[in-house]
Amino acid sequence: MNKRLFAVLSVLVLASMMLAACGPKGPVETAAPAGYECADEFRCVKIAPGEPIHIAYWGVLSGADSSLGEDSKRGVEVAIDDKGGKLLGHDILLTTEDAGCTPEGGATAAAKLASDTSLVGLIGSSCSDETVGGIAAISNAGLTTISPSNTRPALSAPDRGPDYAGYLRTAHSDAFQGKAVAEFAYNFLKVTKAATIHDGSAYAQALQQVFADEFAKLGGTIVAQEAVAKDATDMKPVLTTIAAAGPEFIYYPVFVAVGGYVTAQVRDVPGLESVYLAGSDGIFTADLLKGGGENTKGMYLSSPDFSAFTGDYAGFIAKHEAKYGGSTLSTFHAHAYDAANILFAALEKVAHVDDDGTVWVPLKALRDAIYATKDFAGITGNLSCSASGDCGAPVIAVYEIVNADPASWNPADAANPNPKKVWP
């Protein structure tokens, strides 16, 4: 072997020995990059740098009852503005689904939302029927929703079942509202005979029954309990039946379309020319005045007691008027604002932020944090959530419509409110 070849071979052998001495003894393994490891019981939503934190509002956004849903959506939008449009260093993206104020609409909207893996949380629904139709899909997807305006008592009953695990509300329960209206009618108006009308919805059916039960407990008599379809327009037959029973007070806690038709037609029925009329938060909107006309003047509506709110409601109203150029549309804008801020606070509590700005949201931990809300300083009061999802402060008032002109609607006007609080 010549010297040159021997030298080359020697170098190669030496190099291989050095590599063997320094290299791994077994198969080569690539270490996992350091970072967050999701151990959440449900799953984690990953929000990469530059991507928004996605929340959704679902509720009625079209048709006769749209003022209810739009009013609450505005409350969420003001809450987002107050955060500067950002959370945890990311833009807040708000999307919406119209649920139509029906069980079927709620089911359709919820199915779409449940399939969106970018969502971290929801505000809604607007109508109790929407929640009845859709909450199972929301809960089973590991998502949590906070309703600003559902009031059906059964939605937060202790025995409501696992389908409602992802459901909370900042609205009151109608167990309180129905009782309040009964006390107003019996103790304030001094009536002893009352009739009710409902439209078959979960909200109206339950609320009129609470009223009826409480009115009877006080010593009053329910002379008629009638129902109409949500799409009915001719109320004369049901009103004629009620007139025959001789009520002094008619309570119809329905939605806008039915409420407008009942109010517009009631004075044309013999025997009902001077009967007291009352509704509740489902028709607490200027749209009722458009449908009911002059007969709305003097009508009573129950609602959350705005004057009892312990937070900066006046500040919210000023922001709303600056942003939208007018009065609030319905009842639950402040409850929606509080719901959004409860969600934001829970997100800030449980989210993990990587060094590069990536945000991880563990959905079961988020749900638990929302349920653990205690003494949250909201507009509507200091809010604490129960184990069955009630977070709201159940303070109810009754208002009187003092002007039938829809343009006059402004319950927050300190000088000339319409409707005007009359009880308590």
Secondary structure, DSSP 8 states (H G I E B T S, - for coil): --HHHHHHHHHHHHHHHHHHHHS-SSS------S------SS-EEEE-TT--EEEEEEE--SSTTHHHHHHHHHHHHHHHHHTTTEETTEEEEEEEEE-TTSHHHHHHHHHHHHT-TTEEEEEE-SSHHHHHHHHHHHHHTT--EEESS---GGGG-TT--GGGTTEEESS--HHHHHHHHHHIIIIIS---EEEEEE-S-HHHHHHHHHHHHHHHHHT-EEEEEEE--TT----HHHHHHHHHH--SEEE----HHHHHHHHHHHTTSTT-SS-EEEE-GGG-SHHHHHHHGGGGTT-EEEEE-GGG--S-HHHHHHHHHHHHSS---SS-HHHHHHHHHHHHHHHHHH-EE-TTS-EEEEHHHHHHHHHT--SEE-SS-EE---TTSB-S---EEEEE-----GGG-BTT-SSS-BSEEEE-
